[in-house]
């Protein structure tokens, strides 16, 4: 059923950008095309056949790759709509659906395209910084904090936040009528230090600690649309960040914009693979916070230790973070509550709906549902489902053993204190020196041996 709209009608939109690993490039493409479409709509608004209502983006929430796409997409939009045409080779290699129309544009937000398509490489064919190079270890005192070179992400962040160099002038610049004057940006992070809470239920309380955390920025000046107003947003702390403070040519990156970019990297710090990120915040941001849940009359507030909190320095609460997707990989809830005026209202009719959350999740499929009997309870049976697993090594078992079963080698390791007899039918400790297992790994080759601190071969270690 067609719905007639007027220029007084406004449809409010929120984005929920899921974690997606390298498929964040897909999410970035969705944002790029969405803003291109809204900009084209504005240019065609004088056409009497064009829809007359307005769309206003009020909130962008993101986890992991979605946080980088959303946060740096905002910065790319602040630098202007900059259409980039496909090269002749790109046109020749483009794949289109038969009978469909296509455009000659590669993107309209080139810095976002570079962030997701050009820069992230395992190996840079030009010899530049990449995920397998070692820029993060050049300092003799540098610690190994990740399997991949996360210095590449620092470089990508810095370039995305700085002004573009060269290129044609933008075809549109802020403020955009399709972006709220105060745009809310939420990025989920997994706070490794944790946040202590006391939840009150009438006359009783419950103490707990959570690692699910989020960062909230309010981007000012990117748009001119009316900003969302509701109690949930009013009660939530957020950092105002005007786009007018983004650095111009020759200027250095302001501290708050640097933190903004670091928060995006914190949200995408895939455990082990990418470096964890440290950020800080005043405790006031935790004491004035809205939560995307209907908790009735119960109060939820952090209960940081009084002696510790009273002695905090200028940095406030300092904490290390890994991927926000560990705890909340689909921050639909934050977008939903930021848009809702009345959480109890249920409006779904096309004639009445005036707001919606667009969820971009490149991997919406459910995982395979295992057949009956799987997974098995027996450990080897579980590992058998993963043929790439060839060795299982347990430490501090107080004896050294090697067990072969179904192509899996299971090794145990002596302890650094006493050892246990492998032949006694009852528990029996043995005198002797501490032991350790040394492993040699080269590509797919693996070898190992057990050494004792006073035994033969320790000198070779």
URJO-V881523 format. One record per backbone hydrogen bond with DSSP energy under -1.0 kcal/mol. NH is the residue of the N-H (numbers start at 0). CO is the residue of the C=O. If there is no record, write none. Layout:
nh = (NH	NH)
co = (CO	CO)
//
This chain:
nh = (8	10	11	12	13	14	15	16	17	18	22	23	24	25	26	27	28	29	30	31	32	33	34	35	36	37	38	39	40	41	42	43	44	46	49	53	55	56	57	59	60	61	62	65	67	68	69	70	71	72	73	74	75	76	77	78	79	80	81	83	85	90	91	92	99	105	112	113	114	115	116	117	118	126	130	131	136	137	141	146	147	148	149	151	153	154	155	156	157	158	159	160	161	170	175	178	179	180	182	183	184	185	186	187	188	189	190	191	194	196	197	198	199	200	203	205	207	209	212	214	216	217	218	219	220	223	224	233	234	235	236	238	240	242	244	245	250	257	258	259	260	261	262	263	264	265	266	268	269	272	273	276	278	280	284	285	286	287	292	294	297	300	302	308	309	310	311	315	316	318	320	321	322	323	325	327	331	334	335	336	337	338	339	344	351	352	355	357	359	373	381	382	383	384	385	388	391	393	396	402	404	407	408	409	410	411	418	419	420	429	434	435	437	439	441	444	446	448	450	452	454	457)
co = (5	53	353	55	355	58	357	60	359	328	19	20	21	22	22	23	24	25	26	27	28	29	30	31	32	33	34	35	36	37	38	39	41	43	46	8	10	177	12	183	14	185	16	62	63	64	65	66	67	68	69	70	71	72	73	74	76	171	107	106	103	86	87	88	96	83	108	109	110	111	112	112	113	123	120	121	133	134	138	271	272	130	147	148	149	150	151	152	153	154	155	156	157	80	221	175	56	224	218	57	216	59	214	61	212	321	210	319	209	207	300	205	298	203	200	198	196	194	188	186	184	238	182	240	180	175	178	229	230	232	287	215	217	219	241	242	247	253	254	255	256	257	258	259	260	261	262	265	267	270	269	320	318	316	281	282	282	283	290	292	294	197	195	304	305	307	308	312	280	278	276	189	268	266	322	323	329	330	331	332	333	334	335	341	348	348	11	13	15	370	377	378	379	381	382	385	408	410	412	409	407	404	389	402	391	400	429	397	427	418	414	450	448	446	444	441	439	437	435	433	451	454)
//
